[in-house]
Amino acid sequence: MSHRPAGPSRFLILRLFILSLGLILLGRAVQIQVFRHEELKARAQDLWTDDETLPADRGNIYDRNGRPLALSVTRWQVGVARSQIKNTADLAQKLADILDLDRVSLEKRLGKGQGHVVLAKNVVLGRDQKLSLESMPAVTLEDLRSRIYPFDGLGASVIGTYRHSQGQNLSTGMEKGLDLELAGSAGLARVIKRAGSSESLGKVMLQNPVHGRSLVLSLDADLQAICESRLAAAVKDKNAKGGSLLVVDPRTGDVLAAASWPLLDSRVRIPGDQRIWQNTNFTGVFEPGSVFKIFSTASLMRNGAIDTSTVFDCSNGDIGSCVIRNDDGHKYGNLPLMRAFTKSSNIYFARAVGNLSNEEFYRDLVDFGFGQKTTLPYPGQADGILHNPTRWSDRSRPTLSIGQEMAATPLQLAMALGAVANGGTLYAPRLVREVRDHEGHILETRDPVPLRRVMSEPLAGLLREAMRRVVAEGTAQGARTDWIETGGKTGTAQKVTHPGQGYAPGAYVASFAGLVPIDQPRLVILAVLDEPQGYRQYYAAQSAVPLFSQVVRDIRQSTDWLDDVPGGRTAPLAQAPSVRTVRVPDVIHLNVDKAAGRLSRAGLGITGTPGTGVVVEQVPAAGSQVPYGQTVRLSVAARPAEATAPAPICPDFLGLSNRQVRSLAARLGVALDLAGQGYVVKQDPPPGTTLKDRRISVRMEGAWR
C-alpha cells in the first residue's frame, strides 16, 4: 500500500524556528555587546559603583624659623546611619569617648528614627580617633578642609588668603602666587556597592591624591611683627595716607619682612577695603626722589663721567634744558661729589649727568633692575616706569638723576640697594627657601640667585661711605645711634597726579633707604610714608628717618639679627645664665587647656592663638630639647560648641583599664581618685549622675568580674 508524501516536516519547522530565534538572540547580543556596550556598562557602573574624589591636602606655609604661617586642617562631619546600628548603647559609648559628647544624650538621638543624623560638625580628629570611627559600619565621615592662619592678621598682605567656594579656589598673595606648588592634585576611588543600596562593599583606588608641597619662606615672623607695629604707629602719628616697610638680607636677596598699609588686625572680621590684600612693597610704585641719587652716582662713577673731586656750581640751577632747584632753594656754591651727596643737592646731579650719554645712563638703570618685574612669585607685581631713551626729552636725564620722570616699587629699590650693600651683586629676591613634602621632608632647597654684577667692590664701598656721611652729618642725622653705625639716603618726592599731568601740590612721599650696619650690612631697610601731614613732616628727615630708627632699635632689642655686628661697637644682648633643658611633650590634638597643663608640668609656657579648640601644630616640635621655661607656640583649630563642652554627666568607667580611665578622665577634664590596679569594678558617683565637683572615685581590681 503506497503513502502520499507528507507536508512540510514538523522538524523542519522546528529547526527554522530555532534558527530564527538564534538569529534574534545573536542580533540582540550584537546590539548589547557592540552597539550599546558603553551605554549599558555605564548604567551597570551607576548601579554597582560610585566614583569618589579624594581631595589633596594643601601644603603648609612656614616662616624661616619653622613657625606656621598657613596650615591646612581637615575637620570632619561625623554622622550615623541609624539603619546600620546594631547596638545603640555600645555605639553611643564609643562615640562619646571619641567626640567628647554626652553618652546619654547620644543614645537618645541615635534611638530615634531610621534616617541619617549628624552628630558633630567641624571636628578635628587625630589619626587613632579617625581609624576608630572608620571601623564602625554605621558611622559616616565627611572631610571638610579649611585653612587657618596661626599668626592671624600678621603678614596677611604677603601670605594672602585661600578658601574654596562653590567649586572655585579664591586666593590672594603668596597663596595665589605659589598655588601650583601648594595645591597638589585630587585622587579618585571607586566604591563598590549593592545595586539599589548605599551599602559599601569596599573601595578600589584608581588614583592616589598627590598632596601639595609645603613651603618654608624667607620671612621672619618677628621682623614682620616689628615692621607692622611700627608702620601702624607712624601712619597714625604722622597722619599719613599710607606707607610701607621692607627688610631684605643683601647677602642672599631674602625678603625678611614686608609691611604695607592698610594692615589687617584679625582675619575674623575682614574689612571691606581690598587694599589689605595688596602689598605695596611689590605692587605699588612711586617716584623715589633723592633716594635715587645712590644709583645716579653709581652710573656716573662707573662710566668715569665724574670722580670724587669733580666740582659743580650748586647755586645756579639753570642747566639749559630746564631749571633745577635745590630743596628749600639752598644755594650751596661749589660742591664736590661727597658733599653734594650729603647735602642732597639736586643741581649737582642734574649738571653731572650731562657727562653721560642717554644710552649709558639707561643701560645702568636697567642693570639695577628698574623698569622690570622681579622674579618674586607675587601676583600683581608692578613693572615700575623707566622709558626707553627714544622717548626722552632734553630734560629727561637731569630729572631722572634726582629720581623724577620714573617710578619704582619698594622691592626694586631694596634689591638695587642690596647690591650696594654686598659689594656689587644684584640678587633676585628670594621668598621661598625650602620645599617640603606632605610629611615634612625636604625635597628642595632654593639657593640665592645672583643675577649679575652691577658695580665693583670699590665703587660699592664709596657709595656706602657716602651713605654713612648722610647719617653722620647730612639729612638723616636722626638715624644715628650710639651702638651701631648706619648709613642711608633720604628722599622727599612730590606725588604725580597722573603720568604727564604734573605733580599734586602739597602731596609728598617721604622715604629712607638704610643699611645696617654700614660697614658690612646685614639688613637693607626701606621706610616709606605716603603724604605725612604736619609742619615739615613731609620731609623724610622728620618722618621716614625716625620710622627707620625705631625699627632698627626694635630689631636689636628683640631679635638676634644685629647681635655681635662687625666693628666692635656692639655685642650680643646680655644672655640669661645657662639653664637645664627639657623635652617638649606632644600636645597635638589636645584642647588648649590640656595642652597648657601638659606643657606647664614640663616647665614650659605657651604662646600663639589661645582660646578654645584643638592644637593642630606646635613649635618647637614634640621631642625637641629646649631651655626650661621656654614658650611653645600653639596653632589652634577652633571647635564648635557641640564638640567642646561635654555635659557634666558622669561617664561609665566600669570595666575600663587604668590607662583607659586616665585617658577618658583627662579628655573630660575631671579629677580622679584611683584605688587599686587592673579594671574598674566600682565608681562613685554612678554612670549618668550629674557631676557637681567634677571628681570621680573608682576602685579597680586585677580581674574584671
Disulfide bonds with the S-S distance in Angstrom:
none
